[in-house]
Amino acid sequence: MRILRIGPLGITTHRRTFAVGLAMAAALAALLVFALAQGQANITVLDSLKAAVGIPVGAPADFIVGQVRAPRALTAVVIGAMLGLSGAILQSLTRNPLASPDFIGISAGAGTGAVLTLWLVGASSLWVTAAGAVVGALVTAGLILALSWRRGIVPLRLILAGIGMGFVAQAATQYVLTRMEMHEAGNALGWLVGSVTGRTWTHVTVAALALGVLAPVVLWHARALRTMEMGDDAARALGIHVGRSRTVLALCSVLLAAAAVAVTGPIGFIALVAPAIALRLTRNAGVTLIPSALMGALLLLAADQVAQLMPTTVQLPVGIFTAAVGAPYLLWLVWRASRGGPA
């Protein structure tokens, strides 16, 4: 199969992977334009694009697009990319298609940390909430790692420990909610569902900053991640510092998931599904970081658009919608594994 060698990072990309990535990017751009222009207010595509980038076009486009639609859509794009990238890293490191931050409890731990911060500190700042989510995710990931370690990470033990820690984190979150004031608990519950509704440019800034810092680190270690899929011994023979690379990549995955939870609350199944779909579209035997990020962004933005168009009296939060769509995929994945087929 013909390949393309791109950039100084040593990233080797199959032509099909490159073509699929371009197609995903084009589909994402088209869906983003649709998200900015669609709605009850009659705003042209050109005015929507101008308002989204801050060019004044007059009411109502400046407010509806510039302050409502654009932050919401861009939040969905960035958070989806973060979740897709986080899931791709975890699935590659553990060589297990069930490994994702929401499935193994990291997102739940981040949620617990954020809610606990709101309760103890009483902070409404997104930055403080993000700090609590990061601490919660790191503590949860550390406990999962300790429970799954047996002369190295055992994938099955990792999944089981992650599921168990997820339940513990959910129980802790429920306890904190019972100790909060009624209105605070109501706000926290609405956030825990997972939603991009009402997001502002501050949310976009926090998410973009996290992705902008962590994504280059992940891409820098892309060669190490791909090499480690052949086994630790082979990676060491090729000059890869396995322990250091695995630690850095795992930390990046946890931080990506924690930042996503801090901005939108826990949104399930994107991190689980996006890497698997990207892998099948590219027909690549290895890790597909950039296609996974693009697929995550595309899936979350599409899910939010479908949720907005649902004929319901109350708009469905995107977290509920992704869970409803992702659960059948998880059941199919388990069914395939039980029959001995590839996941």
C-alpha positions as CSV (number, residue, x, y, z in Angstrom):
1,M,0.0,0.0,0.0
2,R,1.4,3.4,-0.9
3,I,2.1,5.8,1.9
4,L,2.7,9.5,2.4
5,R,5.4,10.8,4.8
6,I,4.3,14.1,6.3
7,G,6.3,16.6,8.3
8,P,9.2,16.3,10.7
9,L,7.3,14.3,13.3
10,G,7.8,11.0,11.5
11,I,4.1,10.5,10.9
12,T,3.5,7.9,8.2
13,T,0.1,8.0,6.6
14,H,-1.5,5.7,4.1
15,R,-3.0,7.4,1.1
16,R,-6.5,6.1,2.0
17,T,-6.1,7.5,5.5
18,F,-5.1,10.9,4.1
19,A,-8.1,10.9,1.7
20,V,-10.5,9.8,4.4
21,G,-9.2,12.6,6.6
22,L,-9.7,15.2,3.9
23,A,-13.3,13.9,3.3
24,M,-14.0,14.1,7.1
25,A,-12.7,17.7,7.2
26,A,-14.8,18.7,4.3
27,A,-17.9,17.1,5.8
28,L,-17.2,18.8,9.1
29,A,-16.8,22.2,7.4
30,A,-20.1,21.7,5.6
31,L,-21.9,20.6,8.8
32,L,-20.5,23.6,10.7
33,V,-21.9,26.0,8.1
34,F,-25.2,24.3,8.3
35,A,-25.1,24.6,12.2
36,L,-24.4,28.3,11.9
37,A,-27.2,29.0,9.3
38,Q,-30.0,26.7,10.4
39,G,-32.7,27.8,12.8
40,Q,-35.9,29.7,13.0
41,A,-34.3,33.0,12.3
42,N,-33.9,33.7,8.6
43,I,-30.1,34.4,8.3
44,T,-28.2,33.8,5.1
45,V,-25.1,31.6,5.0
46,L,-22.8,34.6,4.2
47,D,-24.2,36.6,7.1
48,S,-23.8,33.6,9.4
49,L,-20.2,33.2,8.4
50,K,-19.5,36.8,8.9
51,A,-21.2,37.0,12.3
52,A,-19.4,33.8,13.4
53,V,-16.0,35.4,12.9
54,G,-17.0,38.7,14.5
55,I,-17.7,40.8,11.4
56,P,-20.8,43.0,12.2
57,V,-23.8,42.4,9.9
58,G,-26.5,43.8,12.1
59,A,-29.3,42.3,14.2
60,P,-30.3,39.6,14.7
61,A,-27.4,37.7,13.1
62,D,-24.8,39.3,15.4
63,F,-26.5,38.0,18.5
64,I,-28.1,34.7,17.2
65,V,-25.0,33.5,15.3
66,G,-22.2,35.4,17.0
67,Q,-23.3,34.7,20.6
68,V,-25.5,31.6,20.4
69,R,-25.0,29.4,17.4
70,A,-21.2,29.8,16.8
71,P,-20.0,29.2,20.4
72,R,-22.3,26.2,20.6
73,A,-21.2,24.7,17.3
74,L,-17.5,25.3,17.9
75,T,-17.7,23.9,21.4
76,A,-19.2,20.7,19.9
77,V,-16.4,20.6,17.3
78,V,-13.5,21.1,19.7
79,I,-14.9,18.8,22.5
80,G,-15.7,16.1,19.9
81,A,-12.1,16.3,18.6
82,M,-10.8,16.0,22.2
83,L,-12.9,13.0,23.0
84,G,-12.0,11.3,19.7
85,L,-8.3,11.8,20.3
86,S,-8.5,10.7,23.9
87,G,-10.3,7.5,23.0
88,A,-7.9,6.7,20.2
89,I,-4.9,7.0,22.6
90,L,-6.4,4.8,25.2
91,Q,-7.6,2.2,22.8
92,S,-4.1,2.1,21.2
93,L,-2.2,1.9,24.5
94,T,-4.4,-0.9,25.9
95,R,-5.0,-2.6,22.6
96,N,-8.7,-2.8,23.6
97,P,-11.6,-1.3,21.7
98,L,-13.6,-0.9,24.9
99,A,-11.0,1.5,26.4
100,S,-12.4,5.0,26.4
101,P,-12.4,7.7,29.1
102,D,-16.2,7.5,29.6
103,F,-16.3,3.7,29.7
104,I,-13.4,3.1,32.2
105,G,-14.5,5.8,34.6
106,I,-12.1,8.7,33.9
107,S,-14.9,11.0,32.7
108,A,-17.0,10.0,35.8
109,G,-14.0,10.8,38.0
110,A,-13.6,14.2,36.3
111,G,-17.3,14.9,36.9
112,T,-16.9,14.0,40.6
113,G,-14.0,16.4,40.9
114,A,-15.9,19.2,39.2
115,V,-19.0,18.7,41.3
116,L,-16.9,18.4,44.5
117,T,-15.2,21.7,43.7
118,L,-18.5,23.4,43.2
119,W,-19.7,22.1,46.5
120,L,-16.6,22.9,48.6
121,V,-15.4,26.1,46.9
122,G,-18.7,27.3,45.7
123,A,-17.0,28.5,42.6
124,S,-18.8,29.4,39.4
125,S,-15.7,30.1,37.4
126,L,-15.1,27.7,34.5
127,W,-11.4,27.7,35.2
128,V,-11.9,26.5,38.8
129,T,-14.3,23.9,37.7
130,A,-11.8,22.7,35.0
131,A,-9.1,22.4,37.7
132,G,-11.4,20.3,39.8
133,A,-12.2,18.1,36.8
134,V,-8.5,17.6,36.0
135,V,-7.7,16.6,39.6
136,G,-10.7,14.2,39.7
137,A,-9.6,12.6,36.5
138,L,-6.0,12.3,37.5
139,V,-6.9,10.7,40.9
140,T,-9.3,8.3,39.2
141,A,-6.8,7.4,36.5
142,G,-4.1,6.8,39.1
143,L,-6.4,4.4,41.1
144,I,-7.3,2.6,37.9
145,L,-3.7,2.2,37.0
146,A,-2.8,0.9,40.4
147,L,-5.6,-1.6,40.4
148,S,-4.8,-2.9,36.9
149,W,-1.0,-3.1,37.3
150,R,0.5,-6.6,37.4
151,R,4.0,-6.4,36.0
152,G,2.5,-4.0,33.5
153,I,-1.0,-2.9,32.5
154,V,-3.3,-5.9,32.1
155,P,-6.0,-4.8,29.6
156,L,-8.8,-6.9,31.1
157,R,-7.9,-5.7,34.6
158,L,-7.9,-2.1,33.3
159,I,-11.4,-2.4,31.9
160,L,-12.8,-4.0,35.1
161,A,-11.0,-1.6,37.4
162,G,-12.2,1.3,35.3
163,I,-15.8,0.2,35.4
164,G,-15.6,-0.3,39.1
165,M,-14.0,3.1,39.6
166,G,-16.7,4.6,37.4
167,F,-19.4,3.3,39.7
168,V,-17.5,4.6,42.8
169,A,-17.2,8.0,41.2
170,Q,-20.9,8.1,40.3
171,A,-21.8,7.2,43.9
172,A,-19.5,10.0,45.2
173,T,-21.2,12.4,42.8
174,Q,-24.6,11.4,44.0
175,Y,-23.6,11.9,47.6
176,V,-22.2,15.3,46.9
177,L,-25.5,16.3,45.1
178,T,-27.5,15.3,48.2
179,R,-25.3,17.7,50.3
180,M,-25.7,20.7,47.9
181,E,-28.4,23.3,48.0
182,M,-31.4,22.6,45.9
183,H,-30.7,25.1,43.1
184,E,-27.0,24.2,43.1
185,A,-27.8,20.5,42.8
186,G,-30.2,21.2,40.0
187,N,-27.6,23.1,38.0
188,A,-25.0,20.4,38.7
189,L,-27.5,17.7,37.5
190,G,-28.2,19.6,34.3
191,W,-24.4,19.9,33.7
192,L,-23.8,16.2,34.4
193,V,-26.2,15.2,31.6
194,G,-23.7,16.6,29.1
195,S,-24.7,19.4,26.9
196,V,-23.3,22.1,24.6
197,T,-26.4,24.3,25.0
198,G,-25.7,27.8,26.3
199,R,-22.0,27.6,25.8
200,T,-20.1,30.9,25.3
201,W,-16.8,32.0,23.8
202,T,-15.2,31.4,27.2
203,H,-16.0,27.7,26.9
204,V,-14.7,27.6,23.3
205,T,-11.5,29.3,24.5
206,V,-10.9,26.8,27.4
207,A,-11.5,23.8,25.1
208,A,-9.4,25.2,22.3
209,L,-6.5,26.0,24.7
210,A,-6.5,22.5,26.1
211,L,-6.6,20.9,22.6
212,G,-4.0,23.3,21.3
213,V,-1.6,22.4,24.1
214,L,-2.2,18.7,24.2
215,A,-2.7,17.7,20.6
216,P,0.9,18.7,19.5
217,V,2.3,16.6,22.3
218,V,0.2,13.6,21.2
219,L,1.2,14.0,17.6
220,W,4.9,14.3,18.6
221,H,4.5,10.8,20.2
222,A,2.5,9.4,17.3
223,R,5.4,7.3,16.0
224,A,6.0,5.9,19.5
225,L,2.3,5.1,19.9
226,R,2.3,3.3,16.5
227,T,5.5,1.4,17.3
228,M,4.3,0.3,20.7
229,E,1.4,-1.5,19.1
230,M,3.9,-4.0,17.8
231,G,4.9,-4.8,21.4
232,D,7.2,-3.2,24.0
233,D,10.2,-5.3,23.1
234,A,10.0,-4.3,19.4
235,A,9.5,-0.6,20.3
236,R,12.5,-0.6,22.6
237,A,14.6,-2.3,19.8
238,L,13.6,0.6,17.5
239,G,14.7,3.2,20.1
240,I,11.4,4.1,21.7
241,H,11.4,5.1,25.4
242,V,8.4,2.9,26.1
243,G,7.7,3.9,29.7
244,R,8.1,7.6,29.2
245,S,6.0,7.6,26.0
246,R,3.2,5.6,27.5
247,T,3.1,7.9,30.6
248,V,3.0,11.0,28.5
249,L,0.3,9.7,26.1
250,A,-1.8,8.3,29.0
251,L,-1.6,11.7,30.8
252,C,-2.6,13.5,27.6
253,S,-5.6,11.2,27.2
254,V,-6.7,11.8,30.8
255,L,-6.3,15.6,30.5
256,L,-8.2,15.8,27.2
257,A,-11.1,13.9,28.7
258,A,-11.0,16.0,31.9
259,A,-11.0,19.3,30.0
260,A,-13.9,18.1,27.9
261,V,-15.9,17.2,31.0
262,A,-15.2,20.6,32.5
263,V,-16.6,22.4,29.5
264,T,-19.7,20.3,28.6
265,G,-20.1,17.7,31.3
266,P,-19.7,14.0,30.7
267,I,-20.7,13.2,27.1
268,G,-20.7,9.4,26.5
269,F,-19.7,7.1,23.7
270,I,-18.0,9.7,21.4
271,A,-14.6,8.6,22.7
272,L,-15.6,5.0,22.3
273,V,-17.2,5.1,18.8
274,A,-15.1,7.7,17.0
275,P,-11.8,5.8,16.9
276,A,-13.5,2.6,15.8
277,I,-15.3,4.3,12.9
278,A,-12.2,6.1,11.8
279,L,-10.3,2.8,11.9
280,R,-12.8,1.1,9.7
281,L,-13.0,4.0,7.2
282,T,-9.3,4.2,6.8
283,R,-8.8,0.4,6.8
284,N,-5.7,1.1,8.8
285,A,-4.2,-1.6,11.0
286,G,-2.7,1.0,13.4
287,V,-3.7,4.0,15.4
288,T,-5.5,6.8,13.5
289,L,-5.1,9.9,15.7
290,I,-6.2,12.7,13.3
291,P,-9.0,10.8,11.7
292,S,-10.3,9.9,15.2
293,A,-10.3,13.5,16.2
294,L,-12.1,14.6,13.1
295,M,-14.6,11.8,13.4
296,G,-15.2,12.8,17.1
297,A,-15.9,16.4,16.1
298,L,-18.2,15.3,13.2
299,L,-20.1,12.9,15.4
300,L,-20.7,15.3,18.3
301,L,-21.7,18.2,16.0
302,A,-24.0,16.0,14.0
303,A,-25.5,14.6,17.3
304,D,-26.2,18.1,18.5
305,Q,-27.8,19.1,15.3
306,V,-30.1,16.1,15.3
307,A,-30.9,16.7,19.0
308,Q,-32.0,20.3,18.1
309,L,-34.2,19.1,15.2
310,M,-36.0,16.4,17.3
311,P,-39.7,17.1,17.4
312,T,-39.9,17.4,21.2
313,T,-41.2,20.2,23.5
314,V,-37.9,20.2,25.5
315,Q,-34.6,20.2,23.6
316,L,-32.7,17.0,24.1
317,P,-29.2,17.4,25.6
318,V,-26.6,16.0,23.3
319,G,-25.3,13.7,26.2
320,I,-28.6,11.9,26.3
321,F,-28.7,11.6,22.6
322,T,-25.2,10.2,22.2
323,A,-25.9,7.7,25.0
324,A,-29.0,6.5,23.2
325,V,-27.2,6.1,19.9
326,G,-23.9,4.7,21.4
327,A,-25.5,2.0,23.7
328,P,-26.5,-0.2,20.7
329,Y,-23.0,0.1,19.3
330,L,-21.5,-1.1,22.6
331,L,-23.9,-4.1,22.6
332,W,-22.9,-4.9,19.1
333,L,-19.3,-4.7,20.0
334,V,-19.7,-7.0,22.9
335,W,-21.7,-9.4,20.7
336,R,-19.0,-9.5,18.1
337,A,-16.4,-10.1,20.8
338,S,-18.4,-13.0,22.2
339,R,-18.6,-14.7,18.8
340,G,-14.8,-14.4,18.5
341,G,-14.9,-11.9,15.7
342,P,-12.9,-8.7,15.6
343,A,-14.3,-5.9,17.8
